[in-house]
């Protein structure tokens, strides 16, 4: 039995890194194979703020896509 999965929309890597850098002060999101560099303690309020930023970015992208679809008719 195969479970159908939705294709994940492309997310601009620069936006993801910007949110991570702003909230978690990381230099990169690449795996560096070092616990000291790959794992970070994160406060719940920082995690919440990052998720809110990501949600807002998605909301804005969706609104722009809907507007573009309506104006291209």
mmCIF file of the N, C-alpha and C atoms, coordinates in Angstrom:
data_MODEL
# 
_entry.id   MODEL 
# 
loop_
_atom_site.group_PDB 
_atom_site.id 
_atom_site.type_symbol 
_atom_site.label_atom_id 
_atom_site.label_alt_id 
_atom_site.label_comp_id 
_atom_site.label_asym_id 
_atom_site.label_entity_id 
_atom_site.label_seq_id 
_atom_site.pdbx_PDB_ins_code 
_atom_site.Cartn_x 
_atom_site.Cartn_y 
_atom_site.Cartn_z 
_atom_site.occupancy 
_atom_site.B_iso_or_equiv 
_atom_site.pdbx_formal_charge 
_atom_site.auth_seq_id 
_atom_site.auth_comp_id 
_atom_site.auth_asym_id 
_atom_site.auth_atom_id 
_atom_site.pdbx_PDB_model_num 
ATOM 1   N N  . UNK A 1 1  ? 0.850  -1.181 0.000   1.00 0.00 ? 1  UNK A N  1 
ATOM 2   C CA . UNK A 1 1  ? 0.000  0.000  0.000   1.00 0.00 ? 1  UNK A CA 1 
ATOM 3   C C  . UNK A 1 1  ? 0.890  1.237  0.000   1.00 0.00 ? 1  UNK A C  1 
ATOM 4   N N  . UNK A 1 2  ? 0.633  2.150  -0.906  1.00 0.00 ? 2  UNK A N  1 
ATOM 5   C CA . UNK A 1 2  ? 1.398  3.373  -1.008  1.00 0.00 ? 2  UNK A CA 1 
ATOM 6   C C  . UNK A 1 2  ? 0.579  4.532  -0.471  1.00 0.00 ? 2  UNK A C  1 
ATOM 7   N N  . UNK A 1 3  ? 1.203  5.319  0.348   1.00 0.00 ? 3  UNK A N  1 
ATOM 8   C CA . UNK A 1 3  ? 0.527  6.503  0.892   1.00 0.00 ? 3  UNK A CA 1 
ATOM 9   C C  . UNK A 1 3  ? 0.927  7.690  0.036   1.00 0.00 ? 3  UNK A C  1 
ATOM 10  N N  . UNK A 1 4  ? -0.070 8.367  -0.502  1.00 0.00 ? 4  UNK A N  1 
ATOM 11  C CA . UNK A 1 4  ? 0.198  9.548  -1.325  1.00 0.00 ? 4  UNK A CA 1 
ATOM 12  C C  . UNK A 1 4  ? 0.619  10.700 -0.427  1.00 0.00 ? 4  UNK A C  1 
ATOM 13  N N  . UNK A 1 5  ? 1.646  11.390 -0.841  1.00 0.00 ? 5  UNK A N  1 
ATOM 14  C CA . UNK A 1 5  ? 2.091  12.555 -0.080  1.00 0.00 ? 5  UNK A CA 1 
ATOM 15  C C  . UNK A 1 5  ? 2.037  13.777 -0.977  1.00 0.00 ? 5  UNK A C  1 
ATOM 16  N N  . UNK A 1 6  ? 1.745  14.890 -0.368  1.00 0.00 ? 6  UNK A N  1 
ATOM 17  C CA . UNK A 1 6  ? 1.733  16.149 -1.101  1.00 0.00 ? 6  UNK A CA 1 
ATOM 18  C C  . UNK A 1 6  ? 3.163  16.606 -1.320  1.00 0.00 ? 6  UNK A C  1 
ATOM 19  N N  . UNK A 1 7  ? 3.411  17.156 -2.476  1.00 0.00 ? 7  UNK A N  1 
ATOM 20  C CA . UNK A 1 7  ? 4.734  17.715 -2.738  1.00 0.00 ? 7  UNK A CA 1 
ATOM 21  C C  . UNK A 1 7  ? 4.900  18.973 -1.892  1.00 0.00 ? 7  UNK A C  1 
ATOM 22  N N  . UNK A 1 8  ? 6.061  19.090 -1.258  1.00 0.00 ? 8  UNK A N  1 
ATOM 23  C CA . UNK A 1 8  ? 6.324  20.279 -0.462  1.00 0.00 ? 8  UNK A CA 1 
ATOM 24  C C  . UNK A 1 8  ? 6.662  21.436 -1.394  1.00 0.00 ? 8  UNK A C  1 
ATOM 25  N N  . UNK A 1 9  ? 6.058  22.596 -1.160  1.00 0.00 ? 9  UNK A N  1 
ATOM 26  C CA . UNK A 1 9  ? 6.397  23.750 -1.995  1.00 0.00 ? 9  UNK A CA 1 
ATOM 27  C C  . UNK A 1 9  ? 7.846  24.179 -1.746  1.00 0.00 ? 9  UNK A C  1 
ATOM 28  N N  . UNK A 1 10 ? 8.444  24.722 -2.762  1.00 0.00 ? 10 UNK A N  1 
ATOM 29  C CA . UNK A 1 10 ? 9.821  25.190 -2.630  1.00 0.00 ? 10 UNK A CA 1 
ATOM 30  C C  . UNK A 1 10 ? 9.871  26.372 -1.666  1.00 0.00 ? 10 UNK A C  1 
ATOM 31  N N  . UNK A 1 11 ? 10.820 26.344 -0.798  1.00 0.00 ? 11 UNK A N  1 
ATOM 32  C CA . UNK A 1 11 ? 11.001 27.427 0.170   1.00 0.00 ? 11 UNK A CA 1 
ATOM 33  C C  . UNK A 1 11 ? 12.369 28.054 -0.097  1.00 0.00 ? 11 UNK A C  1 
ATOM 34  N N  . UNK A 1 12 ? 12.397 29.351 -0.242  1.00 0.00 ? 12 UNK A N  1 
ATOM 35  C CA . UNK A 1 12 ? 13.689 30.004 -0.483  1.00 0.00 ? 12 UNK A CA 1 
ATOM 36  C C  . UNK A 1 12 ? 14.649 29.765 0.677   1.00 0.00 ? 12 UNK A C  1 
ATOM 37  N N  . UNK A 1 13 ? 15.783 29.157 0.380   1.00 0.00 ? 13 UNK A N  1 
ATOM 38  C CA . UNK A 1 13 ? 16.783 28.862 1.416   1.00 0.00 ? 13 UNK A CA 1 
ATOM 39  C C  . UNK A 1 13 ? 17.222 30.125 2.140   1.00 0.00 ? 13 UNK A C  1 
ATOM 40  N N  . UNK A 1 14 ? 17.341 31.222 1.414   1.00 0.00 ? 14 UNK A N  1 
ATOM 41  C CA . UNK A 1 14 ? 17.782 32.473 2.038   1.00 0.00 ? 14 UNK A CA 1 
ATOM 42  C C  . UNK A 1 14 ? 16.803 32.925 3.118   1.00 0.00 ? 14 UNK A C  1 
ATOM 43  N N  . UNK A 1 15 ? 15.518 32.743 2.879   1.00 0.00 ? 15 UNK A N  1 
ATOM 44  C CA . UNK A 1 15 ? 14.509 33.136 3.868   1.00 0.00 ? 15 UNK A CA 1 
ATOM 45  C C  . UNK A 1 15 ? 14.610 32.272 5.116   1.00 0.00 ? 15 UNK A C  1 
ATOM 46  N N  . UNK A 1 16 ? 14.788 30.978 4.939   1.00 0.00 ? 16 UNK A N  1 
ATOM 47  C CA . UNK A 1 16 ? 14.917 30.072 6.083   1.00 0.00 ? 16 UNK A CA 1 
ATOM 48  C C  . UNK A 1 16 ? 16.147 30.446 6.904   1.00 0.00 ? 16 UNK A C  1 
ATOM 49  N N  . UNK A 1 17 ? 17.264 30.690 6.228   1.00 0.00 ? 17 UNK A N  1 
ATOM 50  C CA . UNK A 1 17 ? 18.493 31.060 6.937   1.00 0.00 ? 17 UNK A CA 1 
ATOM 51  C C  . UNK A 1 17 ? 18.326 32.406 7.642   1.00 0.00 ? 17 UNK A C  1 
ATOM 52  N N  . UNK A 1 18 ? 17.645 33.343 6.992   1.00 0.00 ? 18 UNK A N  1 
ATOM 53  C CA . UNK A 1 18 ? 17.425 34.650 7.613   1.00 0.00 ? 18 UNK A CA 1 
ATOM 54  C C  . UNK A 1 18 ? 16.647 34.517 8.916   1.00 0.00 ? 18 UNK A C  1 
ATOM 55  N N  . UNK A 1 19 ? 15.592 33.716 8.907   1.00 0.00 ? 19 UNK A N  1 
ATOM 56  C CA . UNK A 1 19 ? 14.782 33.518 10.117  1.00 0.00 ? 19 UNK A CA 1 
ATOM 57  C C  . UNK A 1 19 ? 15.616 32.828 11.195  1.00 0.00 ? 19 UNK A C  1 
ATOM 58  N N  . UNK A 1 20 ? 16.366 31.806 10.817  1.00 0.00 ? 20 UNK A N  1 
ATOM 59  C CA . UNK A 1 20 ? 17.200 31.088 11.788  1.00 0.00 ? 20 UNK A CA 1 
ATOM 60  C C  . UNK A 1 20 ? 18.285 31.988 12.363  1.00 0.00 ? 20 UNK A C  1 
ATOM 61  N N  . UNK A 1 21 ? 18.888 32.792 11.519  1.00 0.00 ? 21 UNK A N  1 
ATOM 62  C CA . UNK A 1 21 ? 19.942 33.693 11.978  1.00 0.00 ? 21 UNK A CA 1 
ATOM 63  C C  . UNK A 1 21 ? 19.385 34.749 12.926  1.00 0.00 ? 21 UNK A C  1 
ATOM 64  N N  . UNK A 1 22 ? 18.242 35.307 12.564  1.00 0.00 ? 22 UNK A N  1 
ATOM 65  C CA . UNK A 1 22 ? 17.638 36.363 13.378  1.00 0.00 ? 22 UNK A CA 1 
ATOM 66  C C  . UNK A 1 22 ? 17.230 35.850 14.763  1.00 0.00 ? 22 UNK A C  1 
ATOM 67  N N  . UNK A 1 23 ? 16.706 34.639 14.816  1.00 0.00 ? 23 UNK A N  1 
ATOM 68  C CA . UNK A 1 23 ? 16.167 34.141 16.077  1.00 0.00 ? 23 UNK A CA 1 
ATOM 69  C C  . UNK A 1 23 ? 17.126 33.264 16.874  1.00 0.00 ? 23 UNK A C  1 
ATOM 70  N N  . UNK A 1 24 ? 18.005 32.561 16.180  1.00 0.00 ? 24 UNK A N  1 
ATOM 71  C CA . UNK A 1 24 ? 18.856 31.583 16.862  1.00 0.00 ? 24 UNK A CA 1 
ATOM 72  C C  . UNK A 1 24 ? 20.348 31.877 16.726  1.00 0.00 ? 24 UNK A C  1 
ATOM 73  N N  . UNK A 1 25 ? 20.703 32.934 15.996  1.00 0.00 ? 25 UNK A N  1 
ATOM 74  C CA . UNK A 1 25 ? 22.089 33.370 15.870  1.00 0.00 ? 25 UNK A CA 1 
ATOM 75  C C  . UNK A 1 25 ? 23.006 32.269 15.331  1.00 0.00 ? 25 UNK A C  1 
ATOM 76  N N  . UNK A 1 26 ? 22.500 31.503 14.358  1.00 0.00 ? 26 UNK A N  1 
ATOM 77  C CA . UNK A 1 26 ? 23.314 30.466 13.727  1.00 0.00 ? 26 UNK A CA 1 
ATOM 78  C C  . UNK A 1 26 ? 23.967 31.038 12.479  1.00 0.00 ? 26 UNK A C  1 
ATOM 79  N N  . UNK A 1 27 ? 25.132 30.514 12.132  1.00 0.00 ? 27 UNK A N  1 
ATOM 80  C CA . UNK A 1 27 ? 25.846 30.980 10.947  1.00 0.00 ? 27 UNK A CA 1 
ATOM 81  C C  . UNK A 1 27 ? 25.391 30.266 9.685   1.00 0.00 ? 27 UNK A C  1 
ATOM 82  N N  . UNK A 1 28 ? 24.992 29.010 9.836   1.00 0.00 ? 28 UNK A N  1 
ATOM 83  C CA . UNK A 1 28 ? 24.602 28.200 8.695   1.00 0.00 ? 28 UNK A CA 1 
ATOM 84  C C  . UNK A 1 28 ? 23.599 27.152 9.150   1.00 0.00 ? 28 UNK A C  1 
ATOM 85  N N  . UNK A 1 29 ? 22.849 26.617 8.205   1.00 0.00 ? 29 UNK A N  1 
ATOM 86  C CA . UNK A 1 29 ? 21.942 25.512 8.503   1.00 0.00 ? 29 UNK A CA 1 
ATOM 87  C C  . UNK A 1 29 ? 22.470 24.205 7.915   1.00 0.00 ? 29 UNK A C  1 
ATOM 88  N N  . UNK A 1 30 ? 23.705 24.249 7.460   1.00 0.00 ? 30 UNK A N  1 
ATOM 89  C CA . UNK A 1 30 ? 24.353 23.047 6.943   1.00 0.00 ? 30 UNK A CA 1 
ATOM 90  C C  . UNK A 1 30 ? 24.845 22.192 8.112   1.00 0.00 ? 30 UNK A C  1 
ATOM 91  N N  . UNK A 1 31 ? 24.785 20.879 7.954   1.00 0.00 ? 31 UNK A N  1 
ATOM 92  C CA . UNK A 1 31 ? 25.324 19.969 8.958   1.00 0.00 ? 31 UNK A CA 1 
ATOM 93  C C  . UNK A 1 31 ? 26.838 20.074 8.957   1.00 0.00 ? 31 UNK A C  1 
ATOM 94  N N  . UNK A 1 32 ? 27.406 20.236 10.165  1.00 0.00 ? 32 UNK A N  1 
ATOM 95  C CA . UNK A 1 32 ? 28.862 20.374 10.259  1.00 0.00 ? 32 UNK A CA 1 
ATOM 96  C C  . UNK A 1 32 ? 29.492 19.215 11.026  1.00 0.00 ? 32 UNK A C  1 
ATOM 97  N N  . UNK A 1 33 ? 28.668 18.223 11.370  1.00 0.00 ? 33 UNK A N  1 
ATOM 98  C CA . UNK A 1 33 ? 29.140 17.005 12.047  1.00 0.00 ? 33 UNK A CA 1 
ATOM 99  C C  . UNK A 1 33 ? 29.899 17.297 13.340  1.00 0.00 ? 33 UNK A C  1 
ATOM 100 N N  . UNK A 1 34 ? 29.382 18.236 14.081  1.00 0.00 ? 34 UNK A N  1 
ATOM 101 C CA . UNK A 1 34 ? 29.944 18.588 15.380  1.00 0.00 ? 34 UNK A CA 1 
ATOM 102 C C  . UNK A 1 34 ? 28.780 18.966 16.298  1.00 0.00 ? 34 UNK A C  1 
ATOM 103 N N  . UNK A 1 35 ? 28.660 18.260 17.412  1.00 0.00 ? 35 UNK A N  1 
ATOM 104 C CA . UNK A 1 35 ? 27.568 18.571 18.340  1.00 0.00 ? 35 UNK A CA 1 
ATOM 105 C C  . UNK A 1 35 ? 27.576 20.032 18.746  1.00 0.00 ? 35 UNK A C  1 
ATOM 106 N N  . UNK A 1 36 ? 28.761 20.575 18.967  1.00 0.00 ? 36 UNK A N  1 
ATOM 107 C CA . UNK A 1 36 ? 28.890 21.969 19.403  1.00 0.00 ? 36 UNK A CA 1 
ATOM 108 C C  . UNK A 1 36 ? 28.339 22.929 18.357  1.00 0.00 ? 36 UNK A C  1 
ATOM 109 N N  . UNK A 1 37 ? 28.478 22.576 17.080  1.00 0.00 ? 37 UNK A N  1 
ATOM 110 C CA . UNK A 1 37 ? 28.032 23.444 16.000  1.00 0.00 ? 37 UNK A CA 1 
ATOM 111 C C  . UNK A 1 37 ? 26.626 23.110 15.486  1.00 0.00 ? 37 UNK A C  1 
ATOM 112 N N  . UNK A 1 38 ? 26.209 21.865 15.618  1.00 0.00 ? 38 UNK A N  1 
ATOM 113 C CA . UNK A 1 38 ? 24.931 21.425 15.033  1.00 0.00 ? 38 UNK A CA 1 
ATOM 114 C C  . UNK A 1 38 ? 23.754 21.452 16.000  1.00 0.00 ? 38 UNK A C  1 
ATOM 115 N N  . UNK A 1 39 ? 24.001 21.503 17.293  1.00 0.00 ? 39 UNK A N  1 
ATOM 116 C CA . UNK A 1 39 ? 22.917 21.504 18.272  1.00 0.00 ? 39 UNK A CA 1 
ATOM 117 C C  . UNK A 1 39 ? 22.957 22.801 19.066  1.00 0.00 ? 39 UNK A C  1 
ATOM 118 N N  . UNK A 1 40 ? 21.779 23.381 19.272  1.00 0.00 ? 40 UNK A N  1 
ATOM 119 C CA . UNK A 1 40 ? 21.691 24.669 19.958  1.00 0.00 ? 40 UNK A CA 1 
ATOM 120 C C  . UNK A 1 40 ? 20.584 24.611 21.011  1.00 0.00 ? 40 UNK A C  1 
ATOM 121 N N  . UNK A 1 41 ? 20.841 25.223 22.161  1.00 0.00 ? 41 UNK A N  1 
ATOM 122 C CA . UNK A 1 41 ? 19.780 25.410 23.147  1.00 0.00 ? 41 UNK A CA 1 
ATOM 123 C C  . UNK A 1 41 ? 18.927 26.567 22.664  1.00 0.00 ? 41 UNK A C  1 
ATOM 124 N N  . UNK A 1 42 ? 17.623 26.367 22.677  1.00 0.00 ? 42 UNK A N  1 
ATOM 125 C CA . UNK A 1 42 ? 16.711 27.387 22.161  1.00 0.00 ? 42 UNK A CA 1 
ATOM 126 C C  . UNK A 1 42 ? 15.610 27.639 23.178  1.00 0.00 ? 42 UNK A C  1 
ATOM 127 N N  . UNK A 1 43 ? 15.409 28.888 23.502  1.00 0.00 ? 43 UNK A N  1 
ATOM 128 C CA . UNK A 1 43 ? 14.314 29.251 24.407  1.00 0.00 ? 43 UNK A CA 1 
ATOM 129 C C  . UNK A 1 43 ? 12.984 29.088 23.676  1.00 0.00 ? 43 UNK A C  1 
ATOM 130 N N  . UNK A 1 44 ? 11.968 28.699 24.403  1.00 0.00 ? 44 UNK A N  1 
ATOM 131 C CA . UNK A 1 44 ? 10.666 28.474 23.773  1.00 0.00 ? 44 UNK A CA 1 
ATOM 132 C C  . UNK A 1 44 ? 10.125 29.751 23.136  1.00 0.00 ? 44 UNK A C  1 
ATOM 133 N N  . UNK A 1 45 ? 10.399 30.914 23.743  1.00 0.00 ? 45 UNK A N  1 
ATOM 134 C CA . UNK A 1 45 ? 9.903  32.162 23.157  1.00 0.00 ? 45 UNK A CA 1 
ATOM 135 C C  . UNK A 1 45 ? 10.622 32.481 21.847  1.00 0.00 ? 45 UNK A C  1 
ATOM 136 N N  . UNK A 1 46 ? 11.884 32.084 21.720  1.00 0.00 ? 46 UNK A N  1 
ATOM 137 C CA . UNK A 1 46 ? 12.610 32.282 20.466  1.00 0.00 ? 46 UNK A CA 1 
ATOM 138 C C  . UNK A 1 46 ? 12.072 31.331 19.395  1.00 0.00 ? 46 UNK A C  1 
ATOM 139 N N  . UNK A 1 47 ? 11.778 30.113 19.796  1.00 0.00 ? 47 UNK A N  1 
ATOM 140 C CA . UNK A 1 47 ? 11.192 29.149 18.862  1.00 0.00 ? 47 UNK A CA 1 
ATOM 141 C C  . UNK A 1 47 ? 9.835  29.637 18.384  1.00 0.00 ? 47 UNK A C  1 
ATOM 142 N N  . UNK A 1 48 ? 9.025  30.132 19.310  1.00 0.00 ? 48 UNK A N  1 
ATOM 143 C CA . UNK A 1 48 ? 7.709  30.661 18.940  1.00 0.00 ? 48 UNK A CA 1 
ATOM 144 C C  . UNK A 1 48 ? 7.830  31.832 17.967  1.00 0.00 ? 48 UNK A C  1 
ATOM 145 N N  . UNK A 1 49 ? 8.741  32.745 18.249  1.00 0.00 ? 49 UNK A N  1 
ATOM 146 C CA . UNK A 1 49 ? 8.927  33.906 17.382  1.00 0.00 ? 49 UNK A CA 1 
ATOM 147 C C  . UNK A 1 49 ? 9.378  33.479 15.981  1.00 0.00 ? 49 UNK A C  1 
ATOM 148 N N  . UNK A 1 50 ? 10.266 32.500 15.903  1.00 0.00 ? 50 UNK A N  1 
ATOM 149 C CA . UNK A 1 50 ? 10.728 32.015 14.601  1.00 0.00 ? 50 UNK A CA 1 
ATOM 150 C C  . UNK A 1 50 ? 9.585  31.356 13.837  1.00 0.00 ? 50 UNK A C  1 
ATOM 151 N N  . UNK A 1 51 ? 8.784  30.569 14.524  1.00 0.00 ? 51 UNK A N  1 
ATOM 152 C CA . UNK A 1 51 ? 7.632  29.930 13.871  1.00 0.00 ? 51 UNK A CA 1 
ATOM 153 C C  . UNK A 1 51 ? 6.616  30.972 13.407  1.00 0.00 ? 51 UNK A C  1 
ATOM 154 N N  . UNK A 1 52 ? 6.405  32.012 14.208  1.00 0.00 ? 52 UNK A N  1 
ATOM 155 C CA . UNK A 1 52 ? 5.495  33.082 13.803  1.00 0.00 ? 52 UNK A CA 1 
ATOM 156 C C  . UNK A 1 52 ? 6.019  33.796 12.556  1.00 0.00 ? 52 UNK A C  1 
ATOM 157 N N  . UNK A 1 53 ? 7.323  34.044 12.505  1.00 0.00 ? 53 UNK A N  1 
ATOM 158 C CA . UNK A 1 53 ? 7.917  34.668 11.314  1.00 0.00 ? 53 UNK A CA 1 
ATOM 159 C C  . UNK A 1 53 ? 7.752  33.777 10.086  1.00 0.00 ? 53 UNK A C  1 
ATOM 160 N N  . UNK A 1 54 ? 7.992  32.486 10.265  1.00 0.00 ? 54 UNK A N  1 
ATOM 161 C CA . UNK A 1 54 ? 7.856  31.550 9.140   1.00 0.00 ? 54 UNK A CA 1 
ATOM 162 C C  . UNK A 1 54 ? 6.397  31.480 8.681   1.00 0.00 ? 54 UNK A C  1 
ATOM 163 N N  . UNK A 1 55 ? 5.463  31.456 9.612   1.00 0.00 ? 55 UNK A N  1 
ATOM 164 C CA . UNK A 1 55 ? 4.046  31.437 9.270   1.00 0.00 ? 55 UNK A CA 1 
ATOM 165 C C  . UNK A 1 55 ? 3.665  32.691 8.490   1.00 0.00 ? 55 UNK A C  1 
ATOM 166 N N  . UNK A 1 56 ? 4.143  33.844 8.967   1.00 0.00 ? 56 UNK A N  1 
ATOM 167 C CA . UNK A 1 56 ? 3.830  35.112 8.310   1.00 0.00 ? 56 UNK A CA 1 
ATOM 168 C C  . UNK A 1 56 ? 4.429  35.152 6.907   1.00 0.00 ? 56 UNK A C  1 
ATOM 169 N N  . UNK A 1 57 ? 5.626  34.648 6.748   1.00 0.00 ? 57 UNK A N  1 
ATOM 170 C CA . UNK A 1 57 ? 6.258  34.598 5.426   1.00 0.00 ? 57 UNK A CA 1 
ATOM 171 C C  . UNK A 1 57 ? 5.427  33.719 4.483   1.00 0.00 ? 57 UNK A C  1 
ATOM 172 N N  . UNK A 1 58 ? 4.929  32.609 4.980   1.00 0.00 ? 58 UNK A N  1 
ATOM 173 C CA . UNK A 1 58 ? 4.073  31.738 4.173   1.00 0.00 ? 58 UNK A CA 1 
ATOM 174 C C  . UNK A 1 58 ? 2.749  32.395 3.832   1.00 0.00 ? 58 UNK A C  1 
ATOM 175 N N  . UNK A 1 59 ? 2.192  33.108 4.792   1.00 0.00 ? 59 UNK A N  1 
ATOM 176 C CA . UNK A 1 59 ? 0.925  33.805 4.549   1.00 0.00 ? 59 UNK A CA 1 
ATOM 177 C C  . UNK A 1 59 ? 1.104  34.863 3.466   1.00 0.00 ? 59 UNK A C  1 
ATOM 178 N N  . UNK A 1 60 ? 2.182  35.608 3.540   1.00 0.00 ? 60 UNK A N  1 
ATOM 179 C CA . UNK A 1 60 ? 2.453  36.650 2.544   1.00 0.00 ? 60 UNK A CA 1 
ATOM 180 C C  . UNK A 1 60 ? 2.690  36.028 1.171   1.00 0.00 ? 60 UNK A C  1 
ATOM 181 N N  . UNK A 1 61 ? 3.465  34.947 1.123   1.00 0.00 ? 61 UNK A N  1 
ATOM 182 C CA . UNK A 1 61 ? 3.725  34.278 -0.158  1.00 0.00 ? 61 UNK A CA 1 
ATOM 183 C C  . UNK A 1 61 ? 2.426  33.743 -0.767  1.00 0.00 ? 61 UNK A C  1 
ATOM 184 N N  . UNK A 1 62 ? 1.557  33.196 0.061   1.00 0.00 ? 62 UNK A N  1 
ATOM 185 C CA . UNK A 1 62 ? 0.274  32.694 -0.422  1.00 0.00 ? 62 UNK A CA 1 
ATOM 186 C C  . UNK A 1 62 ? -0.613 33.814 -0.949  1.00 0.00 ? 62 UNK A C  1 
ATOM 187 N N  . UNK A 1 63 ? -0.632 34.926 -0.234  1.00 0.00 ? 63 UNK A N  1 
ATOM 188 C CA . UNK A 1 63 ? -1.437 36.069 -0.679  1.00 0.00 ? 63 UNK A CA 1 
ATOM 189 C C  . UNK A 1 63 ? -0.920 36.616 -2.005  1.00 0.00 ? 63 UNK A C  1 
ATOM 190 N N  . UNK A 1 64 ? 0.411  36.686 -2.145  1.00 0.00 ? 64 UNK A N  1 
ATOM 191 C CA . UNK A 1 64 ? 0.990  37.152 -3.409  1.00 0.00 ? 64 UNK A CA 1 
ATOM 192 C C  . UNK A 1 64 ? 0.646  36.194 -4.548  1.00 0.00 ? 64 UNK A C  1 
ATOM 193 N N  . UNK A 1 65 ? 0.696  34.900 -4.285  1.00 0.00 ? 65 UNK A N  1 
ATOM 194 C CA . UNK A 1 65 ? 0.379  33.911 -5.311  1.00 0.00 ? 65 UNK A CA 1 
ATOM 195 C C  . UNK A 1 65 ? -1.089 34.009 -5.728  1.00 0.00 ? 65 UNK A C  1 
ATOM 196 N N  . UNK A 1 66 ? -1.970 34.199 -4.759  1.00 0.00 ? 66 UNK A N  1 
ATOM 197 C CA . UNK A 1 66 ? -3.392 34.340 -5.078  1.00 0.00 ? 66 UNK A CA 1 
ATOM 198 C C  . UNK A 1 66 ? -3.636 35.607 -5.887  1.00 0.00 ? 66 UNK A C  1 
ATOM 199 N N  . UNK A 1 67 ? -2.992 36.695 -5.523  1.00 0.00 ? 67 UNK A N  1 
ATOM 200 C CA . UNK A 1 67 ? -3.131 37.951 -6.243  1.00 0.00 ? 67 UNK A CA 1 
ATOM 201 C C  . UNK A 1 67 ? -2.620 37.812 -7.672  1.00 0.00 ? 67 UNK A C  1 
ATOM 202 N N  . UNK A 1 68 ? -1.477 37.159 -7.803  1.00 0.00 ? 68 UNK A N  1 
ATOM 203 C CA . UNK A 1 68 ? -0.910 36.945 -9.143  1.00 0.00 ? 68 UNK A CA 1 
ATOM 204 C C  . UNK A 1 68 ? -1.836 36.085 -10.007 1.00 0.00 ? 68 UNK A C  1 
ATOM 205 N N  . UNK A 1 69 ? -2.448 35.075 -9.410  1.00 0.00 ? 69 UNK A N  1 
ATOM 206 C CA . UNK A 1 69 ? -3.363 34.198 -10.151 1.00 0.00 ? 69 UNK A CA 1 
ATOM 207 C C  . UNK A 1 69 ? -4.613 34.967 -10.579 1.00 0.00 ? 69 UNK A C  1 
ATOM 208 N N  . UNK A 1 70 ? -5.092 35.850 -9.719  1.00 0.00 ? 70 UNK A N  1 
ATOM 209 C CA . UNK A 1 70 ? -6.288 36.624 -10.054 1.00 0.00 ? 70 UNK A CA 1 
ATOM 210 C C  . UNK A 1 70 ? -6.012 37.660 -11.123 1.00 0.00 ? 70 UNK A C  1 
ATOM 211 N N  . UNK A 1 71 ? -4.833 38.250 -11.114 1.00 0.00 ? 71 UNK A N  1 
ATOM 212 C CA . UNK A 1 71 ? -4.541 39.299 -12.089 1.00 0.00 ? 71 UNK A CA 1 
ATOM 213 C C  . UNK A 1 71 ? -4.091 38.741 -13.417 1.00 0.00 ? 71 UNK A C  1 
ATOM 214 N N  . UNK A 1 72 ? -3.752 37.449 -13.467 1.00 0.00 ? 72 UNK A N  1 
ATOM 215 C CA . UNK A 1 72 ? -3.317 36.872 -14.729 1.00 0.00 ? 72 UNK A CA 1 
ATOM 216 C C  . UNK A 1 72 ? -4.468 36.286 -15.537 1.00 0.00 ? 72 UNK A C  1 
ATOM 217 N N  . UNK A 1 73 ? -5.654 36.421 -15.065 1.00 0.00 ? 73 UNK A N  1 
ATOM 218 C CA . UNK A 1 73 ? -6.823 35.882 -15.783 1.00 0.00 ? 73 UNK A CA 1 
ATOM 219 C C  . UNK A 1 73 ? -7.177 36.719 -16.963 1.00 0.00 ? 73 UNK A C  1 
# 
